[in-house]
Amino acid sequence: MYATPDDYAVRRSGSGNIPEPELQAALNRAEREIDSLTFNRIWAIGWGNLTDHQRNCITQAVVDQADFDAEYGELISNPLASYSVGGVAMQWDKGQFVCRSGVYTSAGIHALLLQSGLAGRAVPL
């Protein structure tokens, strides 16, 4: 487990407030997404073999991804690009997000993963 409910309580963003009954499932989903964004390198290397910096980046990324999914998940996964009702129109700019391996995330979370050295497309030495 890359992030616990206690990690979430300490590290969540100001707007983050996933209800307790849903928190563990949200963290588990975010962890799987982070694994995808890092090409399963965390799993392959092993959590205990990562540096403190890498573990810190990954834990923060999981917490942030859980909040990101809670806030934007339904909008991003919606197949509609825009809609209009009664003269009011909405359009989603998915270009504001990063999509890797079919997983959407924010540019900030992706940058955090890049800092860990685990999310680059190049094969690590």
C-alpha positions in Angstrom: 0.0 0.0 0.0 1.5 3.3 -1.1 -0.8 5.6 0.9 -2.9 4.9 4.0 -5.9 6.8 5.2 -3.6 8.5 7.7 -1.4 9.6 4.9 -4.5 11.0 3.2 -5.5 12.9 6.4 -2.1 14.6 6.6 -1.3 15.1 2.9 -4.6 15.9 1.2 -5.1 19.1 -0.7 -7.2 21.9 0.8 -10.2 20.8 -1.2 -9.7 17.1 -0.7 -12.4 15.5 1.4 -13.2 11.9 0.4 -15.7 10.5 2.9 -14.3 7.8 5.2 -16.4 4.9 3.9 -15.1 5.6 0.4 -11.5 6.5 1.3 -9.8 3.1 1.1 -11.4 2.2 -2.2 -10.4 5.6 -3.6 -6.8 5.1 -2.4 -6.7 1.6 -3.9 -7.9 2.9 -7.2 -5.4 5.8 -7.2 -2.6 3.3 -6.4 -3.5 1.2 -9.4 -3.6 4.3 -11.6 -0.2 5.4 -10.2 1.2 1.9 -11.1 0.0 2.4 -14.6 1.5 5.9 -14.8 4.8 4.5 -13.7 4.7 1.5 -16.0 4.5 -0.8 -12.9 8.0 0.1 -12.0 7.1 0.5 -8.3 5.7 -3.0 -8.2 8.7 -4.4 -10.1 11.3 -2.7 -8.0 9.5 -3.2 -4.7 8.3 -0.5 -2.3 11.1 -1.3 0.2 13.8 -0.9 -2.5 12.7 2.7 -3.4 14.5 5.7 -1.9 12.8 7.8 0.7 12.4 10.6 -1.9 10.7 8.1 -4.3 8.4 6.8 -1.6 7.5 10.3 -0.5 6.7 11.3 -4.2 4.6 8.2 -4.7 2.6 8.6 -1.5 1.8 12.2 -2.3 0.9 11.3 -5.9 -1.5 8.6 -4.7 -3.2 11.0 -2.3 -3.4 13.7 -5.0 -4.7 11.2 -7.6 -7.4 10.1 -5.2 -8.5 13.7 -4.8 -8.2 14.3 -8.6 -10.4 11.3 -9.3 -13.0 12.4 -6.7 -13.2 15.9 -8.2 -12.8 15.2 -12.0 -13.3 11.4 -12.5 -16.8 11.5 -13.8 -16.2 14.5 -16.0 -13.1 13.0 -17.6 -14.6 9.6 -18.2 -17.6 11.1 -19.8 -17.6 10.5 -23.6 -19.2 13.8 -24.3 -16.9 16.7 -25.2 -19.6 19.3 -24.7 -23.3 19.8 -24.2 -25.9 22.5 -24.2 -29.1 22.9 -22.3 -31.4 25.8 -22.7 -28.8 28.2 -24.1 -26.1 27.2 -21.5 -23.2 25.3 -22.9 -20.4 23.4 -21.3 -17.2 22.1 -22.9 -14.4 20.1 -21.3 -10.8 20.9 -22.2 -9.2 17.5 -21.6 -6.0 19.1 -22.9 -5.5 20.4 -19.4 -4.9 16.9 -18.2 -2.2 14.4 -18.8 -3.2 11.0 -20.2 -0.7 8.1 -20.0 -1.5 4.4 -20.3 -5.2 5.4 -20.5 -5.1 7.1 -17.1 -5.9 10.8 -16.7 -4.1 12.8 -14.1 -3.1 16.4 -13.5 0.1 17.9 -14.8 1.2 18.4 -11.2 0.8 14.8 -10.3 2.6 13.7 -13.4 5.5 16.1 -12.6 5.7 14.6 -9.1 5.9 11.1 -10.6 8.6 12.3 -13.0 10.6 13.6 -10.0 10.5 10.1 -8.6 12.3 8.9 -11.7 9.7 6.2 -12.2 7.4 7.7 -14.8 9.7 8.6 -17.6 9.2 6.8 -20.9 12.9 5.8 -21.0 13.9 2.5 -19.5 15.7 3.2 -16.2 19.2 1.8 -15.8 
